[in-house]
Amino acid sequence: CYLHQTGDQYYNWRVECSATDPQGLENIWNGEVIVVQGQNEVRTDLVACDATGLCSATFDEPSTGVMCSQASSYDFIVKVQDWDQNWSKPMKVTGRQQ
């Protein structure tokens, strides 16, 4: 997470990953990120992927309640889906504050 400073100041989260597909990058669709704190699922958001396989999701602290000051207490589990409706293996990263 990082402090967004243009206009109103607030903390913003960004989750990014790269995806590949055996049938080629044009077969990658979108995915989801599940935010987990301890054993509790906090929220699920859309992960949008582009034609190069770069996938990302952004959301802000004020509207989600996912606190930047507690960044390392969150895990982000990302899964990407292709147009054939196959899901990737989940990828997990721990939150960090910039």
SVG drawing of the C-alpha trace seen along z (x, -y; Angstrom):
<svg xmlns="http://www.w3.org/2000/svg" viewBox="-16 -18 24 43">
<polyline fill="none" stroke="black" stroke-width="0.4" points="0.0,0.0 1.1,-3.6 -0.1,-7.1 -2.0,-8.6 -1.2,-12.3 -3.0,-13.8 -6.1,-15.7 -7.4,-13.9 -4.8,-12.0 -5.6,-8.4 -3.9,-5.0 -4.3,-2.9 -3.5,0.8 -2.2,2.2 -1.7,5.9 0.1,7.0 1.2,10.2 2.2,11.6 0.3,14.5 1.0,16.9 -1.2,19.4 -0.3,22.6 -2.5,21.4 -0.9,17.9 -1.3,14.6 -4.5,13.8 -6.2,16.6 -5.8,14.9 -9.0,13.3 -9.2,11.8 -9.1,13.1 -9.6,12.3 -7.7,11.3 -8.9,12.5 -7.7,10.4 -7.2,12.5 -6.4,11.3 -5.6,14.2 -8.2,16.8 -10.8,14.2 -11.5,13.4 -11.8,9.6 -12.8,9.0 -12.6,10.2 -11.8,7.9 -11.5,8.2 -8.0,8.6 -7.9,7.2 -5.3,8.6 -4.0,6.9 -2.8,8.4 0.8,8.7 -0.2,10.9 0.1,8.1 -2.7,8.4 -3.6,5.9 -6.1,4.8 -6.4,1.5 -8.6,0.5 -8.4,-2.2 -8.3,-2.0 -11.2,-4.3 -13.8,-2.4 -12.5,1.1 -11.3,0.9 -8.1,2.8 -5.7,0.8 -2.3,-0.2 -0.9,-0.5 -1.6,3.2 -0.2,4.1 1.9,7.2 -1.2,8.7 -2.9,9.2 -2.3,11.9 -3.4,11.4 -4.3,14.6 -4.5,14.0 -6.0,16.4 -6.2,15.7 -8.7,17.3 -8.4,17.9 -11.1,17.7 -11.5,21.5 -12.5,21.0 -9.4,22.6 -8.0,21.1 -4.4,20.7 -2.9,22.0 -3.4,19.4 -0.4,17.1 -0.1,15.7 1.8,12.6 1.9,10.7 1.0,7.0 3.6,4.3 3.6,0.6 5.8,-1.7"/>
</svg>
